[in-house]
Structure formats: C-alpha cells, structure tokens
Amino acid sequence: MRPTDHLQSLCAEDWQAATRHAFTDQLAAGSLPEDRMLAYLRQDYLFIDGFVRLLASAIAHAPTLPDAIPAAQFLGLISGPENTYFMRAIEALGGQAEPPAPAHPVTAEFQTIMRDAAQSGRYEQMLAVLVVAEWSYLDWATPHADKADDLPFWFGEWITLHSGDGFESVVAYLRGQLDAVWPGLSPEDQRAVEATFSHATRLERAFFDAALAGYPER
C-alpha cells in the first residue's frame, strides 16, 4: 500500500464524508442556494494567503529543483486563475472579496493547521496538509466534471479547477512527494504525519458541514 493510501485509510470515514458531501452534490447539481455558495467562497477565499505561504514553504524545502518545479508551477495557478475566479464569482453572486469575511471557527482552525505546517520546517508536515487539501477536492470534483459546462460559472469553474488532467497531475505530484519521503521518516515523525493528515481531513469535512449550514455561529 502506498503511504498516502495508508494515510487516507486512517481517516476513511471522514474522507468519504468530505468527498461525497451534500454541499458539493448540490453545487454540482446547480441547486445550491446562491447565498450558500457566496458564503462558502468568501470563507474559502480566506485560505489563499495561508495556502500560498504553505506551498511556498514546501517549494523552499523540496529536496531538489526537479522536486520543487511542479509546486512552483502550481503556485502560479493559485495566485493567477484561481484567485481571479474568486474575485469574479464573489462579485457575480452579489458579494465582495474585500474587506475579507470574518473567519468562521472551522476556517480559523484550518488556517492554523496550514500556518503550523508552513512554519514547522518539516517537508512532510507541509505535504500532509497539501495532499489532503488538493486530493480531497480532486476526489469530490472528478465525478461531476462532465456537468461543469452546463452550470453557472461560479459552480462550473469551481469543478473544472479541481478536476481534469492538469489537476490530477498536481495531486499525483504531491502524493508522490509524500510517498517518497515517508520511508525515511522515523516512527515518531510518521505518527506526526498521520495525526496531521487525519486532522486536516476532519477539518475538510467540518468545513463542508459548516458551508451546508450557512456557517452558523458556534
């Protein structure tokens, strides 16, 4: 079993709940209320800053230049087309990206796990969060890829950004990096990766739960 498959198996219930969620099912069906999509995008947009810093930290800690280049290319996508999508979609749904939305507690917790990984100095910790964030989105979006063209762009482009050959290659790269470093980790460091991977997966599930409910105050 690949190390990343092992990690996924440790949190299989949360993974299944996060990637086959009623929120994304409604999004892909075009039936998600626009105010819920707007609230979701305004919360998700709060991750851009932390995600860019996390990915940049991973690039800096990659073992070799060939290991770093795919992440650097992905960084351009995040800071370019994906960032532009947020601006267009939020505006089209009647909202504003600036000033930022107040962070929901689940959002704030996810921001913390990204910051902690970025500041850890541990490549495997950075990869654990990145793999969950991107692989889980590939997993939920791929079954809906053929619906994207028939949806309003704020639904359809969000699916397209997280499916298809290009995004599959990003996830394959990130998984490959984590698979490669896993055998060289001490048992203690492997347990730490397991804990981070499982924590990030629980947060993905909780984020969609909160999005479906409209981000109520806790």
C-alpha positions in Angstrom: 0.0 0.0 0.0 1.3 3.5 -0.9 1.9 5.7 2.2 -0.7 8.2 1.0 -3.2 5.3 0.7 -2.3 4.3 4.2 -2.9 7.8 5.5 -6.2 8.0 3.7 -7.3 4.7 5.2 -6.7 6.0 8.7 -9.5 8.6 8.3 -11.7 6.8 5.8 -15.0 7.8 7.3 -14.1 11.5 7.4 -12.6 11.3 3.9 -15.8 9.7 2.5 -18.0 12.3 4.2 -15.9 15.2 2.9 -15.7 14.0 -0.7 -19.3 12.8 -1.1 -20.9 15.7 0.7 -24.4 17.1 0.3 -22.9 20.5 -0.2 -20.8 19.5 -3.2 -23.6 17.3 -4.6 -25.9 20.4 -4.5 -23.2 22.5 -6.0 -22.7 20.1 -8.9 -26.5 19.8 -9.4 -26.8 23.6 -9.6 -29.3 23.5 -6.8 -27.1 25.0 -4.1 -28.6 28.4 -3.0 -26.5 31.2 -4.2 -26.2 32.8 -0.8 -24.7 29.5 0.5 -22.2 29.5 -2.4 -21.3 33.1 -1.8 -20.7 32.4 1.9 -18.6 29.4 1.1 -16.5 31.2 -1.4 -15.9 34.1 0.9 -14.7 31.7 3.6 -12.6 29.6 1.1 -11.0 32.8 -0.2 -9.6 33.3 3.3 -7.3 30.3 2.7 -5.5 31.8 -0.3 -2.9 33.7 1.8 -2.1 30.8 4.1 -2.1 28.3 1.2 0.3 30.4 -0.9 2.6 30.6 2.1 2.4 26.9 2.8 3.0 26.0 -0.8 5.9 28.4 -1.0 7.4 26.8 2.2 7.1 23.4 0.6 8.9 24.7 -2.5 11.7 26.0 -0.3 12.0 22.7 1.5 11.8 20.4 -1.6 14.8 18.1 -1.8 15.9 19.1 -5.3 15.0 21.6 -8.0 13.0 18.9 -10.0 11.0 18.2 -6.9 10.3 21.9 -6.5 9.3 22.9 -10.0 5.8 21.3 -10.2 4.8 23.1 -6.9 6.2 26.4 -8.3 4.1 25.9 -11.4 1.0 25.2 -9.3 1.7 28.3 -7.2 1.2 30.3 -10.4 -2.2 28.8 -10.9 -3.3 29.5 -7.3 -2.1 33.1 -7.5 -3.5 33.6 -11.0 -6.6 31.8 -12.4 -7.9 30.5 -9.1 -7.5 33.9 -7.4 -9.2 35.6 -10.4 -12.1 33.1 -10.2 -12.8 34.0 -6.6 -13.0 37.7 -7.4 -15.3 37.1 -10.4 -17.6 34.6 -8.7 -17.9 36.5 -5.4 -18.8 39.7 -7.3 -21.3 37.8 -9.6 -23.0 36.4 -6.6 -23.5 39.9 -5.2 -20.7 39.9 -2.6 -17.3 41.4 -2.1 -13.9 39.8 -1.6 -12.7 42.9 0.2 -13.0 43.5 3.0 -12.5 39.8 3.9 -15.2 37.9 5.6 -14.8 37.2 9.3 -13.3 33.7 9.6 -15.7 31.1 10.9 -14.2 28.9 13.7 -13.6 26.0 11.3 -11.9 28.3 8.8 -9.7 29.7 11.5 -8.7 26.2 12.6 -7.8 25.3 9.1 -5.8 28.5 8.8 -3.9 27.4 11.9 -3.0 24.0 10.6 -1.7 25.5 7.4 0.3 28.0 9.3 1.7 25.5 11.7 2.8 23.2 8.8 4.4 26.1 6.9 6.3 27.2 10.0 7.3 23.6 11.1 10.3 23.4 8.9 9.2 19.8 8.1 8.6 19.0 4.5 6.4 16.0 5.3 4.1 18.1 7.5 3.7 20.6 4.7 2.9 17.8 2.3 0.4 16.2 4.6 -1.8 19.3 4.6 -1.3 20.0 0.9 -2.2 16.4 0.0 -5.4 16.5 1.9 -6.4 19.9 0.6 -5.9 19.0 -3.1 -6.6 15.3 -3.2 -9.9 15.6 -1.4 -11.0 18.3 -3.8 -10.0 16.2 -6.8 -11.9 13.3 -5.3 -15.2 15.2 -4.9 -15.0 17.2 -8.2 -14.0 14.4 -10.6 -17.3 12.6 -10.6 -19.0 15.9 -11.5 -16.6 17.1 -14.2 -19.0 16.4 -17.1 -21.6 18.7 -15.5 -19.4 21.8 -15.3 -20.2 23.3 -18.8 -23.9 23.3 -18.1 -23.7 25.2 -14.8 -23.4 28.9 -14.0 -19.7 29.7 -14.0 -19.5 30.1 -10.2 -20.4 26.4 -9.9 -18.9 25.0 -13.1 -15.5 26.7 -13.0 -15.0 25.6 -9.4 -15.5 22.0 -10.5 -13.2 22.5 -13.5 -10.4 24.0 -11.4 -10.4 20.8 -9.3 -10.7 18.1 -12.0 -9.1 17.1 -15.3 -5.6 16.0 -16.3 -3.9 19.2 -15.1 -5.2 19.0 -11.5 -4.8 15.2 -11.5 -1.1 15.7 -12.2 -0.8 18.2 -9.3 -2.3 15.7 -6.9 -0.1 12.9 -8.3 2.9 15.1 -7.7 2.0 16.0 -4.2 1.2 12.4 -3.3 4.4 11.2 -4.9 6.4 13.6 -2.8 4.8 12.4 0.4 5.2 8.8 -0.7 8.9 9.4 -1.4 9.8 11.0 2.0 7.7 8.6 4.1 10.2 5.6 4.3 12.9 7.9 5.6 10.9 9.3 8.5 11.3 8.0 12.0 8.3 6.2 13.5 7.7 9.3 15.6 7.6 11.5 12.6 5.4 9.1 10.7 2.9 9.2 13.6 3.0 13.0 13.5 2.2 12.9 9.7 -0.7 10.6 10.4 -2.1 13.0 13.1 -1.8 16.0 10.7 -3.3 14.2 7.8 -6.3 13.0 9.9 -6.8 16.4 11.5 -6.8 18.1 8.1 -9.3 15.6 6.7 -11.6 16.2 9.7 -11.4 19.9 9.0 -12.4 19.4 5.3 -15.5 17.5 6.5 -16.3 20.1 9.1 -15.8 23.0 6.5 -18.4 21.5 4.2 -20.7 20.8 7.1 -20.5 24.4 8.0 -20.9 25.6 4.4 -24.1 23.5 4.0 -25.5 25.1 7.2 -24.5 28.6 6.1 -21.7 29.0 8.6 -23.7 29.4 11.7 -22.1 30.8 14.8 -20.9 28.1 17.2 
